[in-house]
């Protein structure tokens, strides 16, 4: 299960050495619900390569604003405290794994 975090924890995590894969979502978003099990499986497959987290954009709107997130789901890969790559919208298991292979 991917940990749901707040802004404070997010800032702490992305400042670390380990890349962070963040699923920006909302509870009311259908494609977000479809992507959740894909991200859960990827978190197992890529364990040790990155930390996987979720951020609810309705609860952490300041993070969404900081990164200009206008559409969800958005999966962001953060390295060295910066957004290194992103994937917008629902993607299948194989598409998400291919994205993460390239981004990590």
N, C-alpha and C positions, 0 to 999 in steps of 0.2 A: 504494500500500500504506500502510495506517495504521500509524504507529509504536507499538510496544508500549513502555510506560514503567513506571518504578517510582515509589514514593511521593515520593522526593526530587525527581525530574524533574517529577512532577505538581504538587507544591506551587510549584515555580518557574514552571511554565507558567500556572497559574491566577492567579498574582499579576500577570501581565502585562496589557497593554491589550487584546490580542486574545482574543475569546471562545474557549473550549475546549469541544469536543464529545468526551466520553469514553464509550467503549463498555466497560462493566464486564462481564466475561465469565469463563468457565472452560473449559478444554480439553475437559472431559467433557460439557459442556452442548450438547445437540442444537440447541435454538433459537438459541443463541449462534453456532453454526457456520452456521446458515441466515442469520443477520443479518449476518455478516462481509462478504459481497460487497455487500450493500445499503449498509453503512457505507462501504466502499471507493469505491463509485460516488458517494455523497454527498460524500465528501471531495474528489473531483474537481469535482463540480458547484458546491460551496460554497467552493472554493479562494479564498483571499483574504478571506473573510468570517469564517473560524474555523480554528483548528488542531484537527485530528482525531487522537485518540490512543486506545489500548486499554490497559486495566488488568486483569490476571488477578487475580481476587479471592482465589484460593487462594495466590498468591504475595504479594499486597499486602492481606492480611486487615485490617490496621489502617486502610486507606482505606475498605474496605467497612464496617467498624464505625463509622468517623467519620461516614459519611453514612447509616448505618442501612440498608444494602443487605441485604435478606433474600432477594430473588429476582433472578434474572438471566435473560436479558440486561437490563441497564438502561443506557439512554443518557442521560447527564447533560449539560446545557449549563451551563457555568460562566462567569459574568461578574463582573468585579471581585473575584475570589477567593471568590465564593459560588455555591452551586448555585441557578441561576435557574429551571430547568425540567428535567423528566425524562420519559422514556417507558419503560414497563416491558413486557418481553416482546418477542416477534418482531413486527415490523411490515413491511409490504410496502414496496417502493421508493417508491410514491406516498404512502403514509401517513407514511413517515419524512421524505420531502422536505417534506410539508405541516407536520409537527411542527417541523422545522428552520426553515422559512420563518417560522413564528410565534414561535419561540424566539430566533432570531437577529435 
